[in-house]
Amino acid sequence: MRVHIRTTRHRRGHRRIVGALSAALLCTAGVTALPAAARTPDAPDPGTARTARTTGTDPAPRLPDGLAKTPPMGFNNWNSTHCRAEFNEEMVKGIADLFVTKGLKDAGYQYVNLDDCWALPTRDGNGKLVPDPQRFPHGIKAVADYVHSKGLKFGIYTSAGIKTCNPAGFPGGLGHEKSDAQQFADWGVDYLKYDNCNNMGVDAKQRYRTMRDALRATGRPIVYSICEWGENKPWEWASDVGHLWRTTGDISDSWSSMLEIAKQNLPLAPHAGPGRWNDPDMLEVGNGGMTDTEYRSHFSLWSMMAAPLLIGSDLRKATPETFEILGNKDLIAIDQDPLGKQATVLKSEDGRWTVVRQLANGDRAVALFNETGRPQRIATTAKDLGLPQADGYRLRDLWQHRDTHTTGTVSATVPAHGTTVYRVSADPRWATYPPAVESGTDRTPLVEAGAPAGLRSTVRNLGGTPAKNLTVTLKAPHGWRVKATSPASARALPGGRTLRTNWRITAPAGTTPGAYALPLTADYRAPGGERITTTLPGTAHVVVPPPSGTADAAALPWLTATNGWGPVEKNSSVGEEGAGDGRPLGIGGTGFAKGLGVHAASEVSFYTGGRCSEFRARTGVDDEVGDRGSVGFEVWADGKRVARIAATGADPAGTISAPVAGAQTVRLVVTDGGDGIDYDHADWADATFSC
């Protein structure tokens, strides 16, 4: 449960508690069906519910309607608007217009979908749903007709309960399935998202099958999206019920949320295929809570996982970078590959992920994904990807949109939180492509203004032909000094060879602390004469050494900060939404004036520059969640864990003391205690460094 239960509908915990509490109350009373007072002639006889099919070793059945042969692509307003007034008829029409003018329709996006809050809270005298006249003054059919006039398709939302998930209490479909389905068909609906709130404890399989049958009875082809958050493992029983099913709770616009959801969805690859898709929730690309690098990882992983690609940002306000990510046709081709095989994890180690997907023409797509906060080299081979033995392979970088070749190694130095995606094929024309050159640095440099810092770059030729006239350049902000202290060029770098260059970097005295771009560029000539330039985005952190004595962690600048819900807070708990929306820190009935408020999974890193000896804090789950929640507090010094303590919501404040002598950086990590991240509001109270 999301603790504060605000007016936000799509909160995983809020939705879960509504359904679970209703179910618990009904089960306690011995009730298994919809209460008679809430039933209509549409409501099913609970005794007729079919048993779930098992997957076994046979292919899962699917709906025989031929819909959703590839994952649906489109738009849903919720992640950008929630239930605010800006969600209205004009917005929806504007999105449809942008699909056409910005090339998204041509890229494959089809569906323009409404989410919650489109209806009035009560039905009319005939039990029909009534569109909100303020938001949709011309009605839903007029909006659907407009969307259809653009050559697009139209979707709508309701819940498999008596009300939808928004606290305003808009009417749900439970007990009204036939009537609502026919109303949707009459309006021209092409896609239905069917949520899970206020479900009265009625069996999920029964509820979702009833709407399936109602949709089928209308005779209109409607893609059916089951949104029960993975609670009843729909991947095991819903392949002949819906075309896609949510596998997780709701996504939020944060790195940790996206990462958690991807990790939950990746193991479910065997259950996906044409007409039956795992749905890890909508895209957050462009909503502002992640960097463009992180959004590219988000889009890469969703495409590799054959996930529905439903844009969740307001395209009327989107940046060119957002359109560039969403319109990446090379990656969309991976998501829409007709074979329909979801990617699987080939290897995962120390935050380095190799994820591979088999494609219809025999190619392989491989995502080299760096979960960590520092650059990492990730490597595999064409053989490990399942490709046949060959002298060379075509390597297409799906973000650079460039073809090169390799003799077998597939690798990249991937930026922090970044993803490199290749399409690899055993191409007999491999030698006609330039050699693939991989470049990278050994770390993210930490620079004290006015003092030199060192860095080493590496350039590798992965191909079978030489990279000629190679020049390596490290670019820094204006006024910085960058000097190569070893060779930064080569007349020819043969296949399989490496050029390593040492650099000295100096930021001017007085440079403001923070992150600065430090891209590494390798420029070379291919055997055919064409110039090839590859640039690896890099970052340098200008840091300030901690003061001597006892330093309050909440008063120090941090290097990086990621959080499960909402931003990391200084001297307050986490409120899960915007900055500053938390409460005073409190653990076990004791209040604390200073500290850091976080939500699992969380990581906050500090520069200590080898000057500090100890970190201390009082730790625990914040009192605002009661006796719920369980977390682990960890302290890491230069990549080594030096202290750990566990806590639940029922525990008093603990004390953690960690030796950090000599460490350049210290990371404060909060992990899930093993029962999911609901209620995991964690406090680093009275957190201090001894320096």
KADAGI-V120383 format. One line per field, one symbol per residue. ss: DSSP state (a for helix, b for strand, c for the rest). psi: psi as a letter, one per 30 degrees, with the letter a starting at -180 (. if undefined). burial: 1 if it has 16 or more other C-alpha atoms within 10 Angstrom, else 0. A space follows every 10 residues. Layout:
ss: ???
psi: ???
burial: ???
This chain:
ss: cccccccccc caaaaaaaaa aaaaaaaacc cccccaaacc cccccaaacc cccccccccc cccccccccc ccbbbbcaaa acccccccaa aaaaaaaaaa accaaaaccc bbbcccccbc cccccccccc bcccccccaa aaaaaaaaac ccbbbbbbbc ccbccccccc bcccccaaaa aaaaaaaccc bbbbbccccc cccaaaaaaa aaaaaaaacc ccbbbbcccc cccaaacccc cccbbbcccc ccccaaaaaa aaaaaaccaa acbccbbbbc cccccccccc caaaaaaaaa aaaaccccbb bcccaaacca aaaaaaccaa aaaaaccccc cccbbbbbbc cbbbbbbbcc cccbbbbbbb cccccbbbbb bccccccccc ccbbbbbccc cbbbbbccbb bbbbccccbb bbbbbcccca aacbbcbbbb bccccbbbcc ccbbbbbbbb bcccccbbbb bbbbcccccc bbbbccccbb bbbccccbbb bbbbbbcccc cccbbbbccb bbbbbccccc bbbbbbccbb bbbccccccb bbaaaccccb bbccccccbb cccccccccc ccccbbbccb bbccbbbbbc cbbbbbbccc cccbbbbbbb bcaaaccccb bbbbbbbccb bbbbbbbbcc cccbbbbbbc ccccbbbbbb bbcccccccc bbbbbbbbbb c
psi: kkefiafkei keeeeeeeee eeeeeeeefg kflkkeffll ffkljffgkl lkklebflkk llkhfglhfl kkkbkkfeff fbglffjaee eeeeeeeeee fggeefffke kjkkalgfll fllafgglkj kjfeeifgle eeeeeeeefg gllkllkakh aflafkffhk kafkfgeeee eeeeeefgkf kkkjaglhgg gkkeeeeeee eeeeeefffk jjkjjjiggg egiffffgfg elflkkflak llileeeeee eeeeeefgef fllkgjkkjg llkgkffffl leeeeeeeee eeeeghlkjj kgljffgkle eeeeefgjfe eeeeegkfeg kklljekkkh gkkjkkkkle gflkkkkjkj flglkkkkka leeffgllkl flkkjjjfef hkkallgekj lkjklkglkk kkkkkikfge ffllkkkkll lfljkjkkkf kkllkklkkk jfaglkjlhk kkkjkllkfl kkkkglkglk ekjlkflkkk kkkkkkkkkg kkkakkkikk kkklkleffk kkkkkjklkk jklkkllkbk kkeffkklel klkekllkkk gllkffclkg galkkkkhfk lkflakklkk klkkkkkfgg flfkkklkkl kkffgbglkk lkkkkkjhgk kfkkklklff klklkkkkkg kfkekkkjkk lkgfglgkgi jkkikhklkj .
burial: 1110000111 1111111111 0111010000 0111000001 0111000000 0000000001 1110001111 1111111111 1110001110 1110111011 0001101111 1111111111 1000000011 1100110011 1011111100 0111111111 1111110001 1111111111 1111101111 1111111111 1111111111 1101110101 1111111111 0001101111 1111111111 1111111111 1100110111 1111111111 1111111011 1101111111 1111111111 1111100000 0110111111 1101111111 1111000000 0111111110 0011111111 1011111101 0100101000 0111111110 0011111111 1111111111 1111111001 1111111111 1011111110 0111111111 1111111101 1111010000 0101000110 0111110111 1110111100 1011100111 1111111000 0101111111 1111110000 1111010110 1111111111 1111110001 0111111100 0101111111 1111111111 1100111111 1111100111 1111111000 1010111111 1111011111 1011111111 1110001111 1111111111 1
